[in-house]
Amino acid sequence: MSIDYIQNKIRTLRFFKDEMTQQQLADEVGVTRQTIAAIESGKYSPSLELAFRIANVFSVTLNEVFTYDPLNDKFKKRKKK
């Protein structure tokens, strides 16, 4: 399931940090390489704690790594009763 309303720039940030591998990032933040791959591809949304750890590795803010697009958020589009 793709999470279209949460996008990230992890791949780009890894590239500009000496072409860091997914495994290297995973080791830095304490998860598996598969978790990083799933986050990068939009198949998995990280916990807030993990999101902050990822941002910290790149010395950037959370908003520089992850963006939220409310127009594609299916939950937000549901009618309120």
N, C-alpha and C positions, 0 to 999 in steps of 0.2 A: 504494500500500500504506500503510495507516494504522498508525502506531506507537502503539497504544493504551496501552502501559505507560509511555510518557514523555509527560507533559503539560507545558504551559508557560503562563505568564501574560504573554506578551509583548504581546498586544493590550491588556490592562488597563494594563500599565506604560506603553505608548505613549500611551494616552489620558490618564493622569495626568501625563505629561511634556509638557504643553502640546499635547496631541493630535498628537504626533509621527507623521509618516507612515512607512509602510514604507520608502519611498525614503530618508528622512532617517536612519532607523536603519541601513539598508544602507550608506549613505555613511559613517556613523560607524564601522562595524565592518569595512568593506572587502569587502562581498559585493554581489550583485545584489538588487534588490527581489524578484525571483522566489524567491530563496533564503529571504528573510525570510518571504514568503508561505507557502512550503512548510513551514518550521519552525512557523509559527503554526498552520497547519492540521493538523499532525501527520503530514505526508507525508514529512518528512525530519528526521533527527536530526542536529544540528550536531556538529562536532568539539568536543572539550573546549576547545580554544583559542578557538573561536568562541563557545562558550557563556560562557566567562569574559569575553570582550570585550562580549557583550550585557549581561551582569550589570553590568559596569563602567560602561556607558553610563547605566544607571539607578541607579548607586551602591547596589546591593543585592548580597546573597550569591547564589551559584549556586542554592542551595536555595529562594530566594525567586522565582526565575524558572522553574526546572525541577523537576519532581517525578517520581519513579519509582514505579510501581505494580507490585510483583512478582506480584500476583494475576492480572494480565492479560498477563504476559510469557510468551509461548508457548515461548521457549527454556528458561526456568526450569522449565516444566511437563514437559519431556521426561524420560523415565526414564533414569537413569544405569545404564550397564552394568557 
